[in-house]
C-alpha cells in the first residue's frame, strides 16, 4: 500500500515538475504561437513553492525522489532572483549626478478595494506624503483620476513638479502621466494614450523617461469572484475557460505592444533610457524576458524581499517595473506600502555612469 501511494505521489510530483519547467519557457516562446505556455508564466512562483513542498515530503520519507524537484529548481535557478531578493539597498543619498524615479498605478487614488474605499481627496493627501518622503526627481502615474486635474497640477507644483505631460482635463482618465522637476526637452507618444516618453536633462545629464501602462486583463467583478473560488476548487469549466481566454488574449496583446512600440523605442534611443509603469505581467512572462534582454531591472540589482507590487483582490504579483539601460547604475530600489491603490509605488535611484 505504501508503494502504491508513493507511486501516486511521484506522478503528481512529475506533473508539477513539468509545469514548472514549462512556466519558465514562456519568456522564449511567442504568446501567439504558444498561448497556453504563456499563461503558465503566471504560475511560476506558486509552482516553485509546490516543488519545494515535494522536496520536504520526499526528504521526510528519506526517498531519492527529492532530487526531481531539486534538479528542476537548480536547472532554472536564474528565475528565483526575479521573484525574491535579499540584501538590497532601499535608500541612497542623492547627488547632482543621480536621478530618482518613481512609478505608481494610482487606481484613481480611491483605495485598495471596496473595503478600504476612500475619497480621491483623502487618497491624494496620502500620496502627497509619499512624494514628500521619497522626493523623486520624476515620477510616472497610471490610472490617474483626479477630481480636478488643475488642482492636482497646482498641488504638485508646490512640491517642485512644475513640468507634466499626459494629464487630461477634469473628470477624464489619464492612462499615463509624467511629472518632473526638470523641463522636458521634447515629448512623444508611442501610441495614442498608454505609452508616452519625454527627454529631460538634469545637471547636464540627458535621459529619456518612458511611462507605460500595458493592456490589462479586463477581469470584471464576476471573474474576480471566480478566481477566489480556486482555493476552494470550486471554479467551473465555463468560468475557467472565459478567464483563460482573457489571459491568452492579453498576453498576445502584450507581445504586439512589445514588437510594435517598446522594442523600436529601445532600439532607436541613444541616450540613457528608463521605462517605467504597470506591465500587467510577471517576471516569467514573455514581455519581461524580452525587455530584460535589452534593459536591466533594478529590483534584481538592489531589491529586497518578494517585491510584490500588485496586492488587489486576486493573486499578488510583481507586475510594476522600472527598467533602465546600461548607461545608468542602480543605487537603490524600494517598494512603498500603501492602501491608496491596489498597486504599490516603486522607487529607484540611478547614478549616471561615466
Secondary structure by P-SEA (a helix, b strand, c coil): caaaaaaaaaaaaaaaaaaaaaaaacccccccccaaaaaaccaaaaaaaaaaaaaaaaaaaccccaaaaaaaaaaaccccccccccccccbbbbcccbbbbbbbcccccccccccccccaaaaaaaaaaaaaaccccbbbbcccccccaaaaaaaaaaaccccccccccccccccbbbbcccccccccccccccbbbbbbbcccbbbbbbbbbcccccccaaaaaaaaacccccccaaaaaaaaaaaaaaaaaaaaaaaccaaaaaaacccbbbbbcccccccccaaaaaaaaccccccccccccccccccccccccccccccccccccccbbbbbbcccccbbbbbbbbcccc
